[in-house]
Amino acid sequence: MTAQNLPFHPAPSKPRTALPAGACDAHCHVFGPAARFAFAPERTYTPVDAPKETLFALHRLLGIERSVLVQASCHGTDNAAMLDAIAASDGRYRGVAMVKEDVTQDELKRLHEGGVRGVRFNFVTHLGKDADMDAVRRIADRIAPLGWHAVVHFDANRLETLAPQLKALPLTLVIDHMGRVDASQGTDQPAFQMLLELMEDARFWVKVCGAERISRAGPPFADAVPFAKMLVERFSDRVLWGTDWPHPNIKKNMPDDGALVDLLPEIAPDAANLKRLLVDNPTRLYWPEQMVEGQPKELARQG
């Protein structure tokens, strides 16, 4: 029996924060609609329908121009809903897929042509069985020639065991949700210190999203800010941010996405770092063809 999910916020606020041109939500999802895109039989939760039209409207409200859709376990390795949303985005969206161990090069080529630039692996208890590391290594070998990266989603207590295995992979790796640390334990906690140590390896990136996941204080999730701020200050060229809409598996305190945007001036108070977080870094990772002399083409022309 699968867990049922709360509906996403019915009326997110318009943020007070004006985002820079080309801002990217680098972590969000589309779910269903189930009548068209079935959920995986082996899923551990059943989300509410969260179709592309609703996401597009949210991004317009928030002032977000681009996005990276991340395949979630409820759809398994059927990436159809994600690919459909990317196809409707006029090149403004990219994707991170989930694939089977025996994925063919033809399928990887199809995904690449559909806008996919990475593969996600889960090591989170509530999402079911961990990704098999032998399979992860085989998939990594197949995607590396495409210039793709791996997105790794894990519980904080898994990092000590995972770190050496992740370091052995031959590609760039992006860590989800600040490593899912517990904000109540402070930035000196061993799990966060291990994350900082891992980030000293230049192949690792981290998403400073998921404030509502690591917070223990609840809205406005201010207890998550010191973690995100430290990561942005120390690794400004390898950080990403996203809404995580529609916030699967949140059991209470469903976030207002406008309020999450309004945490950004606290997370990245320096304007140059905010631009790196929202514009330069996602462009470099997901739209490298749009970079000119270290800046996105449009912004380079403006400069």
KASULFEN-V435402 format. One line per field, one symbol per residue. phi: phi as a letter, one per 40 degrees, with the letter a starting at -180 (. if undefined). psi: psi as a letter, one per 30 degrees, with the letter a starting at -180 (. if undefined). A space follows every 10 residues. Layout:
phi=???
psi=???
This chain:
phi=.cccbcccdc accccccccc dgdbccaabb bgcdcbbccc dcccabccdb cccccdcccc ccgccbabcb cbcccfcccc cccccccccf gcbbabcbbc dcdccccccc cccchcbabb bbbbdcchcc cccccdcccd cccdccgcbb bbbacdcccd ccdccccccc acbbccffgf cccccgcccd cccccccccc ccccbaccbg dccccbcgdc gccccdcccc ccccbccbbb bacgdcgcgc cafdcccccc cccccccbcc ccccccccbc cccccbbdcc cbfgbddccc ccc
psi=kkkklkllkf iklklfkkll kgkkjgjllk kbkffejklk eglfljllki leeeeeeeee efgkflljkk klfffbgjge eeeeeefggh gfklljlkll egkleeeeee eeffgkglkk kkhkefgakl kkeeeeeeee eefeffgllk kkjlkeffee eeeeeeffkh lkkkkkhggh ljffflffke eeeeeeeeff jffklkkhag efefkffakg hfffeeeeee eeefhfghkl klegkghkgk flhkkjfeee effefeeifk eeeeeeefde eeeeefhffg kjhglkeeee ee.
